[in-house]
Amino acid sequence: MRFCPLSWMVLCFVVTATLPSVSQSNTPPFPQNPPLQQKPGPENESRVRMEREMAKKANRARQADLKRDTEKLLKLATELKEYVDKTNENTLSVDVVKKAEEIEKLAHSVKDKMKGSN
């Protein structure tokens, strides 16, 4: 199969027109390495500072919840003791069982908060 000179010229023109020229292109022929990590800018520093403040606030709230819940636990335990003191070996009050269940739920909640899951 033979090409005429005009076909060769058109083919060469198409190929050279579609290929990027190294001298005309601003992009390097090979990919560059990503830039090195720079120091955090002011917006990154403020984001980090804000996250720290939010964590401190959450810890203060968790501590306040723990204090409130342990005070309630003490109150409930005292009430439970009073109920038990009023009963004898032949009677078991429904209030005693309910109070014990309430203490158990609150104690589990306190334990979870101390672990930091809330």
Buried (B, 14 or more C-beta within 10 A) or exposed (E): EEEEEEEEEEEEEEEEEEEEEEEEEEEEEEEEEEEEEEEEEEEEEEEEEEEEEEEEEEEEEBEEBBEEBBEBBEEBBEBBEEBBEEEEEEEEEEEBEEBBEBBEEBBEBBEEBEEEEE
